[in-house]
Amino acid sequence: MSPVIEQAVQARLVSSAPRTETVSATLRYNRADPFAVRMAFPPAATLEGVEVSWAFARELLETGMESRAGLGDVQVRPYGYGRTVLEFHAAEGTAMVHLRTADLRRFLKRTHALVPAGGEHLHLDVDHDLAELLRDAL
């Protein structure tokens, strides 16, 4: 099984305009970084015209599908029937997207098949990560 899972999703980008825009985004999970998921937005969906990627805890995504979660740059909460809202806060402003909860559940199920919840520590390479930190500090 590949150590990386990617899944395309349709995200409804909520803006101050009276309508929402649907954009493609990609959810990504890498066994080498077992606590995190990433969500990437293509250049056409961003203000700067470049791909933007957000990293946040897999547990945050799981919790946020059931109840409000997150206090920082990424916040997640259920929205009506079958939708989950992700809010991304940055100095430039806030982006809010609606995703189908079923898509998120399917993605998370695949990540748990790769790295079960509670087993993330077994996939960390602490010696390598420490060596990288020390190399960067020199």
Accessible surface in RSA format (square Angstrom, percent):
REM  Atomic radii and reference values for relative SASA: ProtOr
REM  Chains: A
REM  Algorithm: Lee & Richards
REM  Probe-radius: 1.40
REM  Slices: 20
REM RES _ NUM      All-atoms   Total-Side   Main-Chain    Non-polar    All polar
REM                ABS   REL    ABS   REL    ABS   REL    ABS   REL    ABS   REL
RES MET A   1   170.92  88.5  95.04  62.9  75.88 180.7 105.01  89.3  65.91  87.3
RES SER A   2    68.21  57.6  52.91  70.6  15.30  35.3  45.06  95.9  23.16  32.4
RES PRO A   3    62.86  45.8  62.86  57.3   0.00   0.0  62.86  51.9   0.00   0.0
RES VAL A   4    42.21  27.8  30.68  27.8  11.52  27.8  30.68  26.7  11.52  31.3
RES ILE A   5    11.51   6.6  10.41   7.8   1.10   2.6  11.51   8.3   0.00   0.0
RES GLU A   6    95.72  55.0  76.65  58.0  19.07  45.4  21.63  41.8  74.09  60.5
RES GLN A   7    19.48  10.9  14.43  10.5   5.06  12.0  18.45  39.3   1.03   0.8
RES ALA A   8    82.23  75.6  57.58  88.9  24.65  56.1  57.89  81.5  24.34  64.5
RES VAL A   9     5.03   3.3   0.34   0.3   4.69  11.3   5.03   4.4   0.00   0.0
RES GLN A  10    98.09  54.9  94.29  68.9   3.80   9.1  55.36 117.8  42.73  32.4
RES ALA A  11     0.00   0.0   0.00   0.0   0.00   0.0   0.00   0.0   0.00   0.0
RES ARG A  12    85.22  35.8  85.22  43.4   0.00   0.0  16.03  21.9  69.18  41.9
RES LEU A  13    38.06  21.2  37.26  26.7   0.80   2.0  37.26  26.2   0.80   2.2
RES VAL A  14    47.61  31.3  36.41  33.0  11.20  27.0  36.41  31.6  11.20  30.4
RES SER A  15    61.78  52.2  42.08  56.2  19.70  45.4  43.62  92.9  18.16  25.4
RES SER A  16   127.52 107.8  82.40 110.0  45.12 103.9  58.52 124.6  69.00  96.7
RES ALA A  17    52.45  48.2  37.35  57.6  15.10  34.4  44.12  62.1   8.33  22.1
RES PRO A  18   147.17 107.3 102.52  93.5  44.65 162.3 115.96  95.7  31.21 194.0
RES ARG A  19   175.46  73.7 167.35  85.3   8.11  19.3  68.21  93.2 107.25  65.0
RES THR A  20    51.08  36.3  32.32  32.8  18.75  44.7  23.00  30.9  28.07  42.4
RES GLU A  21    87.52  50.2  83.74  63.3   3.79   9.0  27.75  53.7  59.77  48.8
RES THR A  22    80.33  57.1  54.25  55.0  26.08  62.1  32.25  43.3  48.07  72.7
RES VAL A  23    12.74   8.4   7.80   7.1   4.94  11.9  12.74  11.1   0.00   0.0
RES SER A  24    59.35  50.2  54.25  72.4   5.09  11.7  30.22  64.4  29.12  40.8
RES ALA A  25     2.95   2.7   0.00   0.0   2.95   6.7   2.14   3.0   0.81   2.1
RES THR A  26    45.57  32.4  45.34  46.0   0.23   0.5  17.00  22.8  28.56  43.2
RES LEU A  27     0.00   0.0   0.00   0.0   0.00   0.0   0.00   0.0   0.00   0.0
RES ARG A  28    88.81  37.3  87.74  44.7   1.07   2.5  23.84  32.6  64.97  39.4
RES TYR A  29     1.16   0.5   0.00   0.0   1.16   3.0   1.16   0.9   0.00   0.0
RES ASN A  30    41.24  28.4  38.92  37.6   2.32   5.6   5.93  14.3  35.31  34.1
RES ARG A  31    72.15  30.3  72.13  36.8   0.02   0.1   7.20   9.8  64.95  39.4
RES ALA A  32    77.88  71.6  52.22  80.6  25.66  58.4  58.30  82.1  19.58  51.9
RES ASP A  33    52.97  37.1  51.82  51.6   1.15   2.7  20.60  48.5  32.37  32.3
RES PRO A  34     0.00   0.0   0.00   0.0   0.00   0.0   0.00   0.0   0.00   0.0
RES PHE A  35   105.48  52.8 102.16  63.3   3.32   8.6 103.61  62.8   1.86   5.3
RES ALA A  36    16.53  15.2  15.25  23.5   1.27   2.9  15.44  21.7   1.09   2.9
RES VAL A  37     0.23   0.2   0.00   0.0   0.23   0.6   0.23   0.2   0.00   0.0
RES ARG A  38    83.31  35.0  83.29  42.5   0.01   0.0  20.57  28.1  62.74  38.0
RES MET A  39     0.00   0.0   0.00   0.0   0.00   0.0   0.00   0.0   0.00   0.0
RES ALA A  40    21.67  19.9  19.45  30.0   2.22   5.0  19.79  27.9   1.88   5.0
RES PHE A  41    15.92   8.0  15.78   9.8   0.14   0.4  15.92   9.7   0.00   0.0
RES PRO A  42    46.58  33.9  44.34  40.4   2.24   8.2  45.79  37.8   0.79   4.9
RES PRO A  43    64.81  47.2  63.35  57.7   1.46   5.3  63.52  52.4   1.28   8.0
RES ALA A  44   100.71  92.6  62.69  96.7  38.03  86.5  76.12 107.2  24.59  65.1
RES ALA A  45    20.69  19.0   0.85   1.3  19.84  45.1   5.68   8.0  15.01  39.8
RES THR A  46    26.03  18.5   7.47   7.6  18.56  44.2  13.41  18.0  12.62  19.1
RES LEU A  47   167.54  93.3 130.20  93.1  37.34  93.9 133.85  94.0  33.69  90.7
RES GLU A  48   106.36  61.1  74.29  56.2  32.06  76.3  58.49 113.1  47.87  39.1
RES GLY A  49    44.68  55.1   0.00   N/A  44.68  55.1  24.87  68.2  19.81  44.4
RES VAL A  50    84.76  55.8  82.53  74.7   2.23   5.4  84.76  73.6   0.00   0.0
RES GLU A  51   111.91  64.3  89.30  67.6  22.62  53.8  21.14  40.9  90.77  74.1
RES VAL A  52    43.41  28.6  40.24  36.4   3.17   7.6  43.41  37.7   0.00   0.0
RES SER A  53    64.55  54.5  33.44  44.6  31.11  71.7  27.16  57.8  37.39  52.4
RES TRP A  54    48.12  19.3  45.89  22.2   2.23   5.2  41.44  22.1   6.68  10.8
RES ALA A  55    56.08  51.6  30.28  46.7  25.80  58.7  30.51  43.0  25.57  67.7
RES PHE A  56    14.83   7.4   4.06   2.5  10.77  28.0  14.83   9.0   0.00   0.0
RES ALA A  57    48.11  44.2  39.88  61.5   8.23  18.7  42.54  59.9   5.57  14.8
RES ARG A  58     3.78   1.6   3.78   1.9   0.00   0.0   1.18   1.6   2.60   1.6
RES GLU A  59   126.59  72.7 124.50  94.2   2.09   5.0  38.71  74.9  87.88  71.8
RES LEU A  60    30.27  16.9  25.64  18.3   4.64  11.7  29.31  20.6   0.96   2.6
RES LEU A  61     0.00   0.0   0.00   0.0   0.00   0.0   0.00   0.0   0.00   0.0
RES GLU A  62    52.15  29.9  47.48  35.9   4.67  11.1  18.67  36.1  33.48  27.3
RES THR A  63    61.01  43.4  53.85  54.6   7.15  17.0  44.60  59.9  16.41  24.8
RES GLY A  64     0.00   0.0   0.00   N/A   0.00   0.0   0.00   0.0   0.00   0.0
RES MET A  65    14.46   7.5   7.15   4.7   7.30  17.4   7.15   6.1   7.30   9.7
RES GLU A  66   114.97  66.0  90.33  68.3  24.65  58.7  49.28  95.3  65.70  53.6
RES SER A  67    59.04  49.9  55.29  73.8   3.75   8.6  41.08  87.5  17.96  25.2
RES ARG A  68   152.86  64.2 127.68  65.1  25.18  60.0  59.93  81.9  92.93  56.3
RES ALA A  69    12.47  11.5   5.46   8.4   7.01  15.9  12.47  17.6   0.00   0.0
RES GLY A  70    25.85  31.9   0.00   N/A  25.85  31.9  10.08  27.7  15.76  35.3
RES LEU A  71   181.96 101.3 149.62 107.0  32.34  81.3 151.61 106.5  30.35  81.7
RES GLY A  72    46.17  56.9   0.00   N/A  46.17  56.9  37.36 102.5   8.81  19.7
RES ASP A  73    92.27  64.6  86.86  86.5   5.41  12.8  11.85  27.9  80.41  80.2
RES VAL A  74    12.52   8.2   7.36   6.7   5.15  12.4   7.36   6.4   5.15  14.0
RES GLN A  75    38.64  21.6  37.81  27.6   0.84   2.0   2.75   5.9  35.89  27.2
RES VAL A  76     1.24   0.8   0.00   0.0   1.24   3.0   0.73   0.6   0.51   1.4
RES ARG A  77    47.65  20.0  47.65  24.3   0.00   0.0  11.23  15.4  36.42  22.1
RES PRO A  78    53.04  38.7  40.07  36.5  12.97  47.2  40.24  33.2  12.81  79.6
RES TYR A  79   109.36  51.1 106.73  60.7   2.64   6.9  64.60  48.5  44.76  55.2
RES GLY A  80    72.55  89.5   0.00   N/A  72.55  89.5  41.96 115.1  30.60  68.5
RES TYR A  81   222.31 103.8 193.06 109.8  29.25  76.1 148.97 112.0  73.33  90.4
RES GLY A  82    36.65  45.2   0.00   N/A  36.65  45.2  23.55  64.6  13.10  29.3
RES ARG A  83    65.46  27.5  63.27  32.3   2.19   5.2  12.03  16.4  53.43  32.4
RES THR A  84     0.02   0.0   0.02   0.0   0.00   0.0   0.00   0.0   0.02   0.0
RES VAL A  85     0.15   0.1   0.03   0.0   0.12   0.3   0.03   0.0   0.12   0.3
RES LEU A  86     0.00   0.0   0.00   0.0   0.00   0.0   0.00   0.0   0.00   0.0
RES GLU A  87    19.11  11.0  19.11  14.5   0.00   0.0   0.24   0.5  18.87  15.4
RES PHE A  88     1.62   0.8   0.34   0.2   1.29   3.3   0.34   0.2   1.29   3.7
RES HIS A  89    55.12  30.1  52.78  36.7   2.34   6.0  39.89  41.1  15.23  17.7
RES ALA A  90    47.19  43.4  23.23  35.8  23.97  54.5  34.69  48.9  12.50  33.1
RES ALA A  91   111.65 102.7  60.29  93.0  51.36 116.8  73.65 103.7  38.00 100.7
RES GLU A  92   132.61  76.1  94.81  71.7  37.80  90.0  51.47  99.5  81.14  66.2
RES GLY A  93    39.40  48.6   0.00   N/A  39.40  48.6  35.10  96.3   4.30   9.6
RES THR A  94    77.67  55.2  40.37  40.9  37.31  88.9  24.35  32.7  53.32  80.6
RES ALA A  95    41.13  37.8  36.33  56.1   4.80  10.9  39.89  56.2   1.24   3.3
RES MET A  96    52.07  27.0  51.54  34.1   0.53   1.3  43.30  36.8   8.77  11.6
RES VAL A  97     0.44   0.3   0.44   0.4   0.00   0.0   0.44   0.4   0.00   0.0
RES HIS A  98    16.82   9.2  16.82  11.7   0.00   0.0  11.57  11.9   5.25   6.1
RES LEU A  99     0.44   0.2   0.44   0.3   0.00   0.0   0.44   0.3   0.00   0.0
RES ARG A 100   119.27  50.1 119.02  60.7   0.25   0.6  34.85  47.6  84.42  51.2
RES THR A 101    14.37  10.2  14.37  14.6   0.00   0.0  11.66  15.7   2.72   4.1
RES ALA A 102    50.45  46.4  41.59  64.2   8.86  20.2  45.33  63.8   5.12  13.6
RES ASP A 103    11.95   8.4  11.95  11.9   0.00   0.0   1.85   4.4  10.10  10.1
RES LEU A 104     0.00   0.0   0.00   0.0   0.00   0.0   0.00   0.0   0.00   0.0
RES ARG A 105   114.26  48.0 108.52  55.3   5.74  13.7  51.82  70.8  62.43  37.8
RES ARG A 106   123.41  51.8 117.99  60.1   5.42  12.9  59.63  81.5  63.77  38.7
RES PHE A 107     0.00   0.0   0.00   0.0   0.00   0.0   0.00   0.0   0.00   0.0
RES LEU A 108     6.88   3.8   6.88   4.9   0.00   0.0   6.88   4.8   0.00   0.0
RES LYS A 109   157.27  76.7 149.59  91.8   7.68  18.3  98.75  88.9  58.52  62.3
RES ARG A 110    97.21  40.8  92.77  47.3   4.43  10.6  39.14  53.5  58.07  35.2
RES THR A 111     0.00   0.0   0.00   0.0   0.00   0.0   0.00   0.0   0.00   0.0
RES HIS A 112    46.88  25.6  41.09  28.6   5.79  14.8  30.99  31.9  15.89  18.5
RES ALA A 113    71.76  66.0  36.21  55.9  35.55  80.9  48.21  67.9  23.55  62.4
RES LEU A 114    12.54   7.0   1.56   1.1  10.98  27.6   2.38   1.7  10.16  27.3
RES VAL A 115     0.00   0.0   0.00   0.0   0.00   0.0   0.00   0.0   0.00   0.0
RES PRO A 116    79.90  58.2  79.03  72.0   0.86   3.1  79.90  66.0   0.00   0.0
RES ALA A 117    70.30  64.6  44.76  69.1  25.55  58.1  44.93  63.3  25.37  67.2
RES GLY A 118    59.29  73.1   0.00   N/A  59.29  73.1  39.45 108.3  19.84  44.4
RES GLY A 119    11.43  14.1   0.00   N/A  11.43  14.1  10.37  28.4   1.06   2.4
RES GLU A 120    20.54  11.8  20.54  15.5   0.00   0.0   0.26   0.5  20.28  16.6
RES HIS A 121   112.57  61.5 100.20  69.6  12.37  31.7  72.47  74.7  40.10  46.7
RES LEU A 122   134.75  75.0 102.60  73.4  32.15  80.8 106.66  74.9  28.09  75.6
RES HIS A 123    61.79  33.8  43.29  30.1  18.51  47.3  32.14  33.1  29.65  34.5
RES LEU A 124    66.80  37.2  45.93  32.9  20.87  52.5  46.28  32.5  20.52  55.2
RES ASP A 125    82.10  57.5  75.11  74.8   6.99  16.5  33.02  77.7  49.09  49.0
RES VAL A 126    97.75  64.3  93.67  84.8   4.09   9.8  94.33  82.0   3.42   9.3
RES ASP A 127   118.90  83.3 110.81 110.3   8.10  19.1  33.94  79.9  84.96  84.7
RES HIS A 128    97.54  53.3  91.15  63.4   6.39  16.3  71.03  73.2  26.51  30.8
RES ASP A 129    70.70  49.5  68.59  68.3   2.12   5.0  24.60  57.9  46.11  46.0
RES LEU A 130    93.39  52.0  91.52  65.5   1.87   4.7  92.57  65.0   0.83   2.2
RES ALA A 131    57.10  52.5  48.15  74.3   8.95  20.4  53.18  74.9   3.92  10.4
RES GLU A 132    60.83  34.9  60.62  45.9   0.21   0.5  21.89  42.3  38.95  31.8
RES LEU A 133   121.08  67.4 116.33  83.2   4.75  11.9 116.68  81.9   4.40  11.8
RES LEU A 134   105.20  58.6 104.64  74.9   0.56   1.4 104.65  73.5   0.56   1.5
RES ARG A 135   148.52  62.4 136.28  69.5  12.24  29.2  68.18  93.2  80.35  48.7
RES ASP A 136   106.66  74.7  74.09  73.7  32.57  77.0  32.11  75.6  74.55  74.4
RES ALA A 137    84.06  77.3  42.50  65.6  41.56  94.5  54.20  76.3  29.86  79.1
RES LEU A 138   185.18 103.1 125.28  89.6  59.90 150.6 150.08 105.4  35.09  94.4
END  Absolute sums over single chains surface
CHAIN  1 A     8459.0       6737.8       1721.2       5035.3       3423.6
END  Absolute sums over all chains
TOTAL          8459.0       6737.8       1721.2       5035.3       3423.6
